[in-house]
Amino acid sequence: MPIDLRCFATLAPLMPANAGAFPIAPGETVLDLTKRLGIPLEEVKLVFVNGAAVSLDAALTDGDRVGIFPPVGGG
């Protein structure tokens, strides 16, 4: 079951080469995904699945579009 995965800003270097068809297991959650990618939880501010903001316990399904965003500062 592949998903389309995107990591933004400072998380971009953690995006795998196969991000456009990243395999997930049945029942895998956003939290499971971040752990597999080695993204520290404090570095995850927003997660969107198919354009909607979700929590870390959201289950992923085949074909989902997932975007992971870090906290962003600016001035």
C-alpha positions in Angstrom: 0.0 0.0 0.0 1.9 3.1 -1.1 1.3 6.7 -0.1 2.5 10.0 -1.6 4.7 11.4 1.1 6.1 15.0 1.4 8.3 16.4 4.2 8.7 20.2 4.2 11.2 22.8 5.3 13.8 21.4 7.7 12.2 17.9 7.4 12.9 17.7 3.7 16.3 15.9 4.1 14.4 13.1 5.8 12.2 12.4 2.9 13.0 9.0 1.4 13.9 8.6 -2.3 10.7 6.6 -2.9 8.5 9.2 -1.3 6.1 9.3 -4.3 5.2 5.7 -3.6 6.2 5.1 0.0 5.1 1.7 1.2 3.0 1.5 4.4 1.6 -1.4 6.4 -2.1 -1.9 6.9 -3.2 0.0 10.0 -0.1 2.2 10.0 -0.6 5.6 11.7 1.0 9.0 11.1 2.9 8.4 14.4 4.2 5.0 13.1 5.3 6.7 9.9 7.2 9.5 11.7 9.0 6.9 13.8 10.0 4.9 10.7 11.3 8.1 9.1 13.3 9.0 12.2 11.5 12.3 12.6 11.6 13.4 16.3 8.0 14.2 17.5 9.0 17.7 18.7 9.9 18.4 15.0 6.3 17.6 13.8 4.0 20.6 14.0 1.4 19.8 11.4 0.4 16.8 9.4 -2.0 16.9 6.4 -3.6 13.8 4.8 -5.4 14.4 1.6 -5.4 18.1 2.3 -6.9 17.9 5.8 -5.1 18.4 9.1 -4.9 15.2 11.1 -3.6 14.0 14.5 -0.6 11.7 14.9 -3.0 8.8 15.6 -4.7 9.0 12.2 -4.6 5.8 10.3 -3.1 5.9 6.7 -4.6 4.1 3.7 -3.6 3.2 0.3 -3.0 6.3 -2.0 -3.1 8.9 0.8 -1.2 12.1 0.2 0.7 12.9 3.4 2.5 16.2 4.2 4.6 16.6 7.3 5.5 20.1 8.4 7.9 21.3 11.2 7.4 24.3 13.5 8.3 27.4 11.5 9.7 30.6 13.0 10.1 33.9 11.3 9.9 37.6 11.9 
